[in-house]
Amino acid sequence: RKMSKSLGNSPEPLELIAKYSADGVRVGMLLCSPAGNDLLFDEALTEQGRNFCNKIWNAFRLVNSWEIDENIEQPEHSSLACDWFDERLKQAIQEINAMFDEYRLSEAMMAVYKLFWDDFSSWFLEAIKPEYQKPIDVETLESAKAYFEILLTMLHPFTPFITEELWQLSDSREDGESIMLQKWPSAGKAKPAVLENFDIARQVISEIRNIRSTKNIPQKEKISLFINDSDNSYNDIYDPLIIKLANLGELEYTEKKIENAV
């Protein structure tokens, strides 16, 4: 039904803020208000907004929990992940700038949401995450913290309170410094080949995870991947990342049919 004061069916903002946080309510309102359409309010969306804020906080805690070992070199899978996320950031900033130019605020928020939740948290952080109780190299951690700060700046228009808090905690700041006064990140030109090759690798990893799920193979159990590339069409640049994220014991190229393989 249409909200109205006479019907008394409008949500109480202060109660929602107390329950889901001010940032959670802001995100929820933007999720349910695409430009040009009626605003179909659903309290579940403010809950989704709160969960997103929890995701931001937990990502911050994860990155800052890793111990550094200055003597170890950057692993190849981490280097590849950083190269990819550089390009993904450029692409996303261009897209979001275009949305701001056209006042498509709900779509811009959704684009930053997916960039942080899917690309940064689900793929990038998983790709660089060191093994349990193992340290991380300096170069990778510095890149992760730099990306996180850029993402906080991009999220700030939509979630001002948590981003200000985490920005202040992420480094030593001068009195009066605020994320509100930081420059919006500049958009470079992304390399399509890097993004396309990573999308193929992401598809491979997702399919391997699906096979694990359907065959009840635990994620912690190492498996073997055999690739038939008889026509030389496959780009192997992201193989180290596939080995890491799919938890492979071996990755081999073959032109023969492998018996008892899925």
Sequence and secondary structure as in RCSB ss.txt:
>XXXX:A:sequence
RKMSKSLGNSPEPLELIAKYSADGVRVGMLLCSPAGNDLLFDEALTEQGRNFCNKIWNAFRLVNSWEIDENIEQP
EHSSLACDWFDERLKQAIQEINAMFDEYRLSEAMMAVYKLFWDDFSSWFLEAIKPEYQKPIDVETLESAKAYFEI
LLTMLHPFTPFITEELWQLSDSREDGESIMLQKWPSAGKAKPAVLENFDIARQVISEIRNIRSTKNIPQKEKISL
FINDSDNSYNDIYDPLIIKLANLGELEYTEKKIENAV
>XXXX:A:secstr
    TTTT S  HHHHHHHH HHHHHHHHHHT  TTS     HHHHHHHHHHHHHHHHHHHHHHH  B TTS   
HHHHHHHHHHHHHHHHHHHHHHHHHHTT HHHHHHHHHHIIIIIIIIIIHHHH   TT  B HHHHHHHHHHHHH
HHHHHTTTSHHHHHHHHHHHS   TT  GGGS         HHHHHHHHHHHHHHHHHHHHHHHTT  TTS EEE
EEE TTS    TTHHHHHHHTTEEEEEEESS  TT  
